Structure formats: C-alpha cells, structure tokens
Amino acid sequence: MKKSASLFLLLVLFAAISQAQKSAVNSYILLKPDRVFDGRQLHTGWWVLVKGNHIEAAGPSGIIQLPADVRIIELRGKTLMPGMIEGHSHLFLHPYNETSWNDQVLTESRAERTARAVNHARETLLAGFTSVRDLGTEGAAYDDAGLKTAINKGVIAGPRMQVATRAIVGTGSYGPHSSVAEMTLPQGAEEADGTDGLTRAIRSQIGHGADVIKLYADYRWGANNTAAPTFTLDELKLAVQVAASSGRYVVVHAGTEEGMRRATLAGVRTIEHGDAGTPEVFKLMKEHGVALCPTLAAGEATSMYAGWKKGIDPDPERIKQKHVSFTNALKAGVTICFGGDVGVFTHGDNARELLLMVDYGMKPIAALQSATAINAEVFDLKNLGNIKPGYLADIIAVEGNPIEDIKAVKAIKLVMKDGIIVKE
C-alpha cells in the first residue's frame, strides 16, 4: 500500500513538473518601454513580446497581436535593449587594490576563488550583462568551465559564458616570478612552445571545456621588464590553425606594435588591449578583419591603484597613450568590441568601460552596438545581441535614453535571461 501511494505521489509530481515546464514554454510576457534599442538602431513606440525563452515579436505596438494570457510589464521612461555582452572578463579575479594579482594566484585557494567567482557571476548578470567572454582563470585551472556548467544547469545565477580556461603563454614570460631561481611557482596560465607544445596545450584546453583559445602574444618580459613578443608568427599561425580545426577561434593579449602585427597576420579573431597600436597596425587589422577589445577601464583602474587621481592629476603616460591608440583604431575603422578586463576592477561595474569608450571619442550608439550586436557577431554568439523575432530573450531595461546619456546603462531596471526575469 505504501509503495502504491509513493508511486501515485511520484506520478503526480512528474505531471506537475511537466505542466510547469509546458506553461513556461508557452507563457507570454509583453514589454512596453518608451523606446527599444534593438542592437543596431533606436525605435520609439515599439513593444516586445516574449514567448518562453525567445522573442516572439518586436515592432510598432499596432502590429503586435497579443495572446489572451499575456503578462504585461509597463516600462515607462525606460529603454529596452539586448542583454549586454562583456567581451573581456576574469570572473576568478577581484580588484588588485584589494589583493594583488600575485597574491591572488599564490595565496587564495581554488575554493575561495570559485566562491568569489560565483558572486562575481551573479553581480555581472544583475548589472545587465547576460553573456560574458571569460578570458582566463589566472591560475584557477579549468574552473571557469565548471562555473559555466553550474550556470547552465541553474545551480547558480550568472551570465552565459564563453570560457578560455587556463590561457597559454610562452615559457618563462608570465608570472608569478621568484628571485629564487630554484623555486617553481604556480603560473597564471599554461606554458607552451613550438609545434608540439602548442598543439598539445590547445587540444588539452579544448578537451577541458575551452570555447576560445587565448594566447599572450607579448608580455612584460623584455629587457628591463618592457613588453616584447612571446610567440613567433609561425607559432601564432599554428595556434589559429589548430583551434580552427575544432571550430574555435584565437584571441590574443597584445599591447606592442610587433605583437599586434604578428597576431593580425596569423589570423586571430580579436586583439585585447592594443595599447601601443599605431595607425599602420590598425590599418592592417582593418584589412584582415581583426577586432580590437580596448579594455580602457582596466588601464584607468591600474593607474588609479598606483595613485593617479583622475580629473585632478595630469594623465599618466599610459593613459595618454591609450587615448592615442583608441583614436587611431576608430580612425582606421577597426571593429571595436566592448570589453573592460573586469576583475582588474569590480565585477558588476562592467558598464564603466562603456562610459569610457564614449569619453574617449566613440558615439554612444556605436558603443551600445559594440556591447550588443557587434560582440554577438564577432564572438559567434548565435541568436543573441539583438532584439529580433526568434532571438533568445536576453533583454534588459535601463532608466532613460542611453543614446542621449550613456550613463543610463548603469541604471538597470529589468534583467531577463532566457525569458526568465532575474531582476525587476
């Protein structure tokens, strides 16, 4: 008798779950903002109808047919836009003015770093960033792949993730370092060199869950700790070839002109930072279709940690150079990806990069395109970054009009991911 009752209760439970799933799939939400930025253009008088986890309709209010059981959300004074896409994140790092990079890698346990990453993922999502490209765990092995899985399973709240796992550096070029020659320290990325070494590392990282392959094309290992290339052009070409055979692309850290030139000729997808980019190298990037992720916010954050008071002190040389390189990239017509290198600064404050992109000379609508439709296209994120019928319902609402005042992107009033409202 007990067994029959238990079976009956189990069947009832399965039926209830099935009905709930069916209701979620068939449920409708109508979003009624003052305006809609669809990833490319701003529209007034538009509504957006969501069914389940996708956008059913988007357009002028008069053409949208409403089902009888729709839930209506009024968003007066607000702009609806695609969930933003963070192009350069390190969820396993936290600001260097709290704990230095070396100490995070050397003294924080993997358990602590994962616990922090869980919080960082939630803060990122609630700030309106429904997708991130996480470009290296910086010593936390392949834990970003596990974090991504936990988010996808609904165990924790967070954005959609593209992960690079360990990232790859030339032997001896990265850190942490020790003045004791015989001491072997854990490294912030995987060391690999040459045909066999790079091939093995890339395939190993793919096997451990890497969606993209990140290499450091240069780093501060030159004479007197100056930045210098770490991989040859042939090594970079090999990395691109090996990654492409699995349908993946290569992204590189590069700040020197020569590192950027080699990376561009090798066929990488994006170059991160580009601090010393010249008109000539940006022209080359434009010709080869290589995008730039400028990480303006990280440059400013590290300068402030060193004592610079923005708006009071003169701009340090690094900041002046960043202004010049970003201006040259815009003039050359290089595709600009939004990405701030968040983790160097506070997670959840990702939009700081958008404000700086405008401050450094980009038009607000171009900056918004960069954080939505352009990042989705460059990163191969299908059905994201745009508000169009059939696209996934990753949608946010901000107070005011961000095209008139870009600071509106920091006033997040609604976050929807996969059709589920996580902040209202």
C-alpha positions in Angstrom: 0.0 0.0 0.0 2.8 2.4 0.9 4.6 1.6 -2.4 1.4 2.3 -4.4 0.9 5.6 -2.6 4.5 6.6 -3.2 4.2 5.7 -6.9 1.0 7.8 -7.1 2.7 10.8 -5.5 5.6 10.4 -7.8 3.4 10.4 -10.8 1.5 13.5 -9.6 4.9 15.3 -9.1 6.1 14.4 -12.6 2.8 15.6 -14.0 3.1 18.9 -12.1 6.7 19.4 -13.3 5.7 18.6 -16.9 2.8 21.1 -16.7 5.1 23.8 -15.2 7.6 23.3 -18.0 4.9 23.4 -20.6 3.5 26.6 -19.0 6.9 28.2 -19.1 7.4 27.3 -22.7 4.0 28.7 -23.7 3.9 31.7 -21.4 3.9 35.2 -22.8 5.3 38.5 -21.5 4.7 41.8 -23.2 7.3 44.5 -22.5 6.1 48.1 -23.1 9.0 50.6 -22.9 9.2 54.1 -24.2 11.8 53.1 -26.7 13.7 50.0 -27.9 17.4 49.8 -28.9 17.4 46.6 -31.0 21.2 46.2 -31.1 21.6 48.5 -34.1 19.0 51.2 -34.0 16.8 53.1 -31.6 13.0 52.8 -32.1 10.2 54.7 -30.3 6.7 53.2 -30.0 7.9 49.6 -30.1 6.8 46.8 -27.9 8.5 43.4 -27.4 6.6 40.1 -27.0 8.4 37.3 -25.3 7.2 33.7 -25.5 9.1 31.2 -23.3 12.8 31.8 -23.8 12.6 33.6 -27.1 11.4 36.9 -28.7 8.1 36.2 -30.4 7.6 39.7 -31.9 9.2 43.1 -31.8 8.0 46.3 -33.5 5.4 49.1 -33.5 2.7 48.5 -30.9 0.0 48.4 -33.5 1.3 45.3 -35.3 1.8 43.1 -32.3 -1.0 40.6 -31.7 -1.5 39.9 -28.1 -2.5 36.4 -26.8 -5.2 36.3 -24.1 -3.0 35.2 -21.3 -0.1 37.6 -21.7 1.6 39.3 -18.7 2.2 43.0 -19.4 5.1 44.9 -17.9 5.0 48.6 -18.2 8.4 50.3 -18.6 7.6 54.0 -18.8 10.6 56.3 -19.2 12.8 53.3 -20.0 14.8 51.9 -22.9 14.6 48.2 -23.7 17.8 46.7 -25.2 19.5 43.4 -25.6 21.3 42.0 -22.6 24.9 43.3 -22.8 27.8 41.1 -23.7 31.0 41.5 -21.7 33.9 40.8 -24.0 36.8 40.6 -21.6 36.1 39.3 -18.1 38.1 37.4 -15.4 35.5 36.1 -13.0 38.2 34.4 -10.9 39.9 37.7 -10.2 38.9 40.6 -8.0 40.3 44.1 -7.9 44.1 44.4 -7.5 43.7 47.2 -4.9 42.0 44.6 -2.7 44.6 41.8 -3.3 47.5 41.9 -5.8 47.4 39.6 -8.8 50.4 37.7 -7.4 48.8 37.1 -4.1 45.5 36.0 -5.6 47.4 33.4 -7.7 49.7 32.3 -4.9 47.7 32.6 -1.6 44.0 32.2 -2.4 42.7 28.6 -2.5 40.8 27.4 -5.5 37.7 27.0 -3.3 37.9 30.7 -2.3 38.5 31.8 -5.8 35.5 29.8 -7.0 33.3 31.2 -4.2 34.3 34.7 -5.3 33.6 33.8 -8.9 30.0 32.7 -8.0 29.4 36.1 -6.5 31.0 37.8 -9.5 28.8 35.9 -11.9 25.6 37.0 -10.1 26.8 40.6 -9.9 27.6 40.6 -13.6 24.1 39.3 -14.5 22.3 41.8 -12.3 24.3 44.6 -13.9 22.7 43.8 -17.2 25.4 41.6 -18.7 23.7 38.4 -19.8 26.7 37.0 -21.6 30.5 37.1 -20.9 33.6 36.0 -22.6 35.9 35.0 -19.7 39.5 35.1 -20.9 41.4 33.0 -18.4 41.2 31.8 -14.9 44.6 33.2 -14.0 45.8 30.2 -12.0 42.4 28.6 -11.3 42.9 25.8 -13.8 39.7 24.9 -15.7 37.3 26.1 -13.0 35.6 28.5 -15.4 34.3 25.5 -17.4 32.8 24.2 -14.2 31.3 27.6 -13.4 29.7 27.7 -16.8 28.2 24.3 -16.4 26.8 25.3 -13.0 25.1 28.3 -14.5 23.7 26.4 -17.4 22.3 23.8 -15.0 20.6 26.5 -13.0 22.7 25.7 -9.9 23.8 29.3 -9.6 22.7 32.6 -11.2 25.1 34.1 -13.8 25.5 35.1 -17.4 26.0 32.8 -20.4 29.7 32.1 -20.6 32.4 31.6 -23.3 35.5 30.4 -21.5 39.2 30.2 -22.3 40.2 28.1 -19.3 43.9 28.4 -18.5 45.1 30.6 -21.5 48.6 30.0 -23.0 51.9 31.8 -22.5 55.4 31.3 -23.8 57.6 29.6 -21.3 59.2 32.0 -18.9 57.2 35.0 -20.0 54.4 35.1 -17.5 54.1 35.1 -13.7 54.3 34.8 -10.8 58.1 35.1 -10.7 60.5 34.5 -7.8 64.0 35.8 -7.3 64.9 32.3 -6.0 65.9 30.6 -9.3 65.4 27.0 -8.0 61.8 27.8 -6.8 58.9 26.6 -9.0 55.8 28.7 -8.6 52.3 28.0 -9.9 51.7 30.0 -13.1 48.8 32.3 -14.1 48.5 30.5 -17.4 49.7 27.3 -19.2 53.2 27.4 -20.7 53.7 26.0 -24.2 56.1 26.5 -27.1 56.6 25.2 -30.6 54.5 22.9 -32.8 54.1 20.0 -30.4 53.8 22.1 -27.3 51.2 24.5 -28.6 49.2 21.8 -30.3 49.1 19.7 -27.1 48.1 22.7 -24.9 45.4 23.9 -27.2 43.8 20.5 -27.6 44.1 19.8 -23.9 42.3 23.1 -23.1 39.6 22.3 -25.6 39.2 18.9 -24.0 38.7 20.6 -20.7 36.0 22.8 -22.0 37.6 25.9 -23.7 35.3 27.7 -26.1 38.0 30.0 -27.2 41.8 29.8 -27.2 43.7 32.7 -25.6 47.4 33.4 -26.1 49.7 36.1 -24.8 51.3 37.4 -28.0 53.5 39.6 -25.9 54.2 40.4 -22.3 56.5 42.3 -19.9 59.5 40.0 -20.3 61.7 42.1 -22.5 64.8 44.0 -21.3 64.1 45.9 -18.1 60.6 44.4 -17.9 59.5 46.1 -21.1 56.8 44.4 -23.2 58.1 42.2 -26.0 56.6 39.4 -28.3 56.4 35.9 -26.8 55.4 33.8 -29.8 56.7 33.8 -33.3 54.4 34.5 -36.3 54.6 30.8 -37.2 53.6 29.7 -33.7 50.6 32.1 -33.8 49.6 30.8 -37.2 49.8 27.2 -35.9 47.6 28.1 -32.9 44.9 29.6 -35.2 45.0 26.5 -37.4 44.7 24.0 -34.5 41.9 26.0 -32.9 40.0 26.4 -36.2 40.1 22.7 -36.8 37.7 22.3 -33.9 35.5 25.3 -34.8 37.2 27.6 -32.3 39.0 30.9 -32.7 42.0 32.5 -31.1 42.1 35.7 -29.1 45.4 37.3 -28.0 46.7 39.6 -25.4 48.8 42.1 -27.3 50.0 45.6 -26.4 53.1 46.1 -28.6 53.1 47.0 -32.2 55.0 43.9 -33.2 52.8 41.6 -31.1 49.7 43.1 -32.7 51.2 42.8 -36.2 52.1 39.1 -35.8 48.7 38.3 -34.3 46.9 40.1 -37.1 48.9 38.3 -39.8 48.3 35.0 -38.0 44.5 35.4 -38.4 43.4 35.8 -34.8 39.8 36.9 -34.1 40.4 39.7 -31.6 43.3 41.6 -30.0 43.0 42.6 -26.4 44.3 45.9 -25.1 46.3 47.2 -28.1 48.0 49.9 -26.0 50.8 50.7 -28.4 48.8 50.3 -31.6 49.9 52.5 -34.5 47.9 53.8 -37.5 49.8 51.3 -39.6 49.0 48.3 -37.4 45.3 49.3 -37.1 45.1 49.7 -40.9 46.5 46.1 -41.1 43.8 44.9 -38.5 41.1 46.5 -40.6 42.3 44.8 -43.8 42.4 41.4 -42.1 39.1 41.8 -40.2 40.7 41.6 -36.7 38.7 43.3 -34.0 40.1 45.3 -31.0 38.9 44.9 -27.4 40.5 48.1 -25.9 40.0 47.4 -22.1 40.1 51.2 -21.3 38.7 50.6 -17.8 41.5 48.3 -16.7 44.1 50.8 -17.8 42.4 53.6 -15.8 41.9 51.3 -12.8 45.5 50.2 -12.5 46.7 53.8 -12.9 44.4 54.9 -10.1 45.6 52.0 -7.9 49.1 53.4 -8.4 48.0 56.8 -7.1 46.6 58.7 -10.1 43.6 60.9 -9.2 41.6 61.3 -12.4 40.4 64.8 -13.0 42.9 66.2 -10.5 46.3 64.9 -11.5 47.7 65.1 -15.1 47.1 62.0 -17.1 49.9 59.5 -16.8 51.8 58.5 -20.0 49.9 55.2 -20.1 46.5 56.9 -20.2 47.7 59.4 -22.8 48.9 56.5 -25.0 45.6 54.7 -24.6 43.7 57.8 -25.8 46.0 58.0 -28.9 45.7 54.3 -29.7 41.9 54.2 -29.3 41.6 57.3 -31.5 43.8 55.7 -34.2 41.7 52.5 -34.1 38.5 54.5 -34.6 40.0 56.4 -37.5 41.1 53.2 -39.1 37.6 51.8 -38.9 38.7 48.8 -36.8 35.8 46.8 -35.3 35.6 47.7 -31.6 34.5 45.0 -29.2 33.2 46.0 -25.8 35.3 44.5 -23.0 36.8 46.1 -19.9 39.1 43.4 -18.4 36.7 43.4 -15.5 38.2 41.6 -12.5 41.0 44.1 -12.6 38.2 46.4 -11.3 34.9 45.5 -9.7 32.5 42.9 -11.2 29.1 44.4 -11.7 30.7 47.7 -12.7 31.3 46.4 -16.2 29.5 49.4 -17.7 32.4 51.6 -16.7 34.0 50.6 -20.0 31.0 51.9 -22.0 31.3 55.3 -20.4 35.0 55.5 -21.1 34.5 54.4 -24.7 32.3 57.4 -25.2 34.6 59.6 -23.1 37.5 58.6 -25.4 35.6 59.6 -28.6 33.1 56.9 -29.5 29.5 57.8 -30.3 27.0 56.4 -27.7 25.1 54.4 -30.3 28.3 52.9 -31.6 29.4 51.9 -28.0 26.0 50.3 -27.4 26.3 48.4 -30.7 29.7 47.2 -29.6 28.3 45.8 -26.3 25.4 44.0 -28.1 25.1 43.2 -31.8 28.8 43.6 -32.6 30.1 41.4 -29.8 27.5 38.8 -30.6 28.7 38.7 -34.2 32.4 38.7 -33.5 32.1 36.1 -30.7 29.8 33.8 -32.8 27.0 34.1 -30.2 24.0 32.9 -32.2 20.6 34.5 -31.6 21.9 37.0 -29.1 22.8 40.7 -29.0 19.8 41.8 -31.0 16.1 42.2 -30.3 14.5 40.3 -33.2 11.9 37.6 -33.5 13.3 34.2 -32.9 16.3 35.5 -30.9 16.8 34.4 -27.3 15.1 36.6 -24.8 18.1 38.1 -23.1 16.7 41.6 -22.6 17.3 44.4 -20.2 15.7 47.8 -19.5 17.5 50.9 -18.4 16.2 54.2 -17.0 16.2 57.0 -19.6 17.8 57.0 -23.0 21.4 55.8 -23.2 21.9 57.3 -26.7 21.3 60.7 -25.2 23.2 59.9 -22.0 25.4 56.8 -21.9 25.3 56.8 -18.1 21.8 55.3 -18.4 23.4 51.9 -18.9 24.2 51.9 -15.2 20.6 52.4 -14.2 19.4 48.8 -14.8 15.7 48.4 -14.0 15.0 44.9 -15.5 17.1 41.9 -16.5 15.7 39.0 -18.4 17.8 36.0 -19.3 16.5 33.1 -21.4 12.9 34.5 -20.9 13.2 34.5 -17.1 13.1 37.7 -15.2 16.0 37.8 -12.7 15.8 41.5 -11.8 12.6 43.7 -11.9 
